[in-house]
Amino acid sequence: MSATLRLATTADIETLFDIRTSVIENHLSRQEMAELGITPAALAEAIDQAPCAWIAELDGVAAGFAMVDFEAGELFALFIRPHAEGHGLGRLLLNAAEAALFEQHESIWLITDGHESIRANGFYRRHGWQLAEAVDERDVRYEKPRG
């Protein structure tokens, strides 16, 4: 299987939502995302402002994405469709997002579900992210210094 990476455009917004709602862990519905302000219009505005999202394709089919908030220095999203896990797409997306963020920031951060059973925690730790603090009863903040 061949993995490739490309910048996302506003034409990919429905694909981003489709990937995001396909995940099992840390799942959010479109309604839950809308309640958090994550809407097609918000994504279109972010993508129009800067190249801030990447799509990983597996054999030419969109299978994952990452999105950053350049101003905040945050890895905002990184999700892989369940059937496409284990092909290096997460690492490919993470490398692109980190490289872009480190162009503007000395330290970057992300927030994810902190429950130890959530595989994202191990993934980020394996890639040099350090647990910084609990954000609330569910979520934690990871940070990574440039280096």
N, C-alpha and C positions, 0 to 999 in steps of 0.2 A: 504494500500500500504506500502511496506517495503522499507526503504531507507538504503543503505549501502555505505561505502566509501572505496576506494582502491587506491593504488599508480598507477599512469599511467606508462606505459612502452613505448618503441619506437613502439611496435606493435599497440598502441592506437593513433598514430599520425593522421590518417585519421578520427578517431572518434572525436578527439579534433577539427579538422577543420570543421567537419560536425556540431558539436554543436555550434561552434563559428559563422558559417554562417547561423545558424537557427534563431538567435535572431532578434528581430524587432528593439529594441532600441539599439543605438550604433552599428548598423550593419556595418560590413565591408565584402567586397567580398574577395575571395582568391587573386585576382589581387591586390586589395588595401593593403591587408596584405603583399603580396610579395614586394610591393613598400616600405613598412615600414621595410623590412628585416625579416618578420615573414614567414618563409618558412619551409617545412618539414625537410630540412637539419638543419636549426637553432634549431628547436624544438628537433630533435634527439640529437643534440650535447648537449643541455641543460639537457635533461633527462639522457643522458649517464654520465654527470658530477656529478649529484646529484639527489636524489629523490625529485624533485621540482614540481611535478604536481600530482593532485589527481582527480579521477573520482568519481562522485556520481552516483549511480545506483538506479533506482526506479523499484522494482520488477525484478531486474537482468538486466535491460536495461540502458545503459549509457544515463544519462539525464542532466549532468552538469559537469563542471570541474573548477578547480582553478590551477593557476600556479604562482610560485614566482621566483624572482631573488634574490638568497641568498646573492650574493656579494653586491648588491645595497640596500638590505633591502626592496624590493618593492613587493607588491602584483601586479603581472603583468597582471593577467587575472582572472575573475570569471564570468562564464556564465552558464545560465540554459536554456534548451530548453523551448520555450513558453508553450507547453502543460504540462510541469512538474513543473511549478511555483506553489508556495503555499503549497509545501509538506516539507518544511524545508531543502531543499538541499542547498540553499545558505548559511544558517547558519552553516550547517554541514561542507561545504567546507571552509567557512571563518574561523571557529574555527581551522581547521587543518592547514590552511595557516598561520594564526597568530601565533599559537603555534610553528610552525617550524621557522618562522622568528624571534620570540622573543628569541629563543635559541641562536641567534647570534647578535641580535641588541636590543638596548634600545628603539629605536623609529623606526617605520616602516611607509611606505607611499604607496600611489597609485595615479594614475591619471585616471580621468574619465570625461565624458562629463558633463559640469557644468550646463547645462540648467535645471532649476527647475522642468520641466516636466519629466525629466529622473528619473525613480524610484530608480535607484542605489544610488542617492544622499541621499534620505531618509533612505534607507537600511543601508548605511555606518554610517550615523549619529546615527541611532538607536543602532548601535553596537559600539558606543564610538569613532568613527573617527571624527576628527575635521578638518573643512575646513581651509587650510593653505594659499592658494594663487591661483590666476588665472595663468595658464600656458601660455595661448594664448587666442584668441577671443572665443574659444569653450571649452577648457579643463580646469579643476581645479585639484589641488593637495590636497589630504587629508592626514593627519598624525595621528598616534596613538602611544602614549607612552606606554611602558610596565607598567603594573600596575594592 
